[in-house]
Amino acid sequence: MKRKQVVQSQQDINTKEREQGMRKTLISRFVKYWMVLLACLTITPAHAASPEFTDEADVVVIGAGSSGLSATMTLLQGGVKKIIVLEQNPFPGGTSNVAEGVLGVESRMQRDRYLGPPMLTKDMVFKREMNYTHWKGNARLMRKFINMSGATINWLQDMGVPFEEVSQTTFDGVRTWHIVHEHGKGLIKVLFGKAKQSPNVKIMMETPATRLIANENNDVVGVAAKGKKGEIRINVNRHAILTHFRV
C-alpha cells in the first residue's frame, strides 16, 4: 500500500513538473511573440500623417512564396479588388521552389489512396506529432495546422496544383506527405500563374518591402518598398500581409 502511495506521489510530482515546464514554454513563446510585434512597430515611423503615396491597394502581400501566393488567391476568392504583391527576388517562390511536398490529413487524395488499416485521422496524427516532440511544441498551433491540412490540400488541388502521390517521410512514418509534381516549383508555377492572370493583382518583382508607414496614431496606413527607380510608398486601405519581411 505504501509503495503504491509512493509511486502515485512520484507520478503527481512528474505531472506537476511537466505542467510547469509547459507553462514556462508558453510564457517564453508569448514574450517572444510580443518582442517580434514590438520590433515590427519600431520600424514604423511614429509620425507620418501625410506621406506622399505613389500607389494604392486594398491589401499588400509581402512575399511571393507559397504563403504569399496562397494568401493572394484566397483574397481574390474573398472578393478583394486590388492587391499588390511585393517580391524582393527576380523570381517567385523563394525556398518554396525546393519543397518536395505538403502535409495533409484526411484530404480527398489520402482517402482515395487509402492504405490501412487504420485510416489516418487528424486526432491520430496530432497525437503522433505531439508525442514525437514530447509535447514541447505549441499544441494549439499544431492542432490548428493539422485540422486545416486536409482542406488545404483539397484547395490546392482545386486551384490546379498537380499532386503525384501520398507518401511518408520516414520508413515507419504515416502517409501524410502529398508529393507535388515538379515539387515546390510546380506549386508555385500554378499559383503565380493564376495571380498574374488576375486583373485585380499587381505583382512587383525585385521590389523588397523596407518599412511600414504609420500615421500619428501609430495605425499602419501603408508600406514602403525599394523600387528600381526609387522608393515606392503604397497606401493600404485594409491590411498588409507579411509572409517574408527582412529589415
Secondary structure as GFF3:
##gff-version 3
##sequence-region A 1 247
A	DSSP	alpha_helix	2	42	.	.	.	ID=ss1
A	DSSP	beta_strand	55	62	.	.	.	ID=ss2
A	DSSP	alpha_helix	66	77	.	.	.	ID=ss3
A	DSSP	beta_strand	83	86	.	.	.	ID=ss4
A	DSSP	three_ten_helix	94	98	.	.	.	ID=ss5
A	DSSP	beta_strand	101	103	.	.	.	ID=ss6
A	DSSP	alpha_helix	108	112	.	.	.	ID=ss7
A	DSSP	alpha_helix	122	132	.	.	.	ID=ss8
A	DSSP	alpha_helix	139	159	.	.	.	ID=ss9
A	DSSP	beta_strand	163	167	.	.	.	ID=ss10
A	DSSP	beta_strand	177	180	.	.	.	ID=ss11
A	DSSP	alpha_helix	183	197	.	.	.	ID=ss12
A	DSSP	beta_strand	201	204	.	.	.	ID=ss13
A	DSSP	beta_strand	209	214	.	.	.	ID=ss14
A	DSSP	beta_strand	220	227	.	.	.	ID=ss15
A	DSSP	beta_strand	230	242	.	.	.	ID=ss16
###
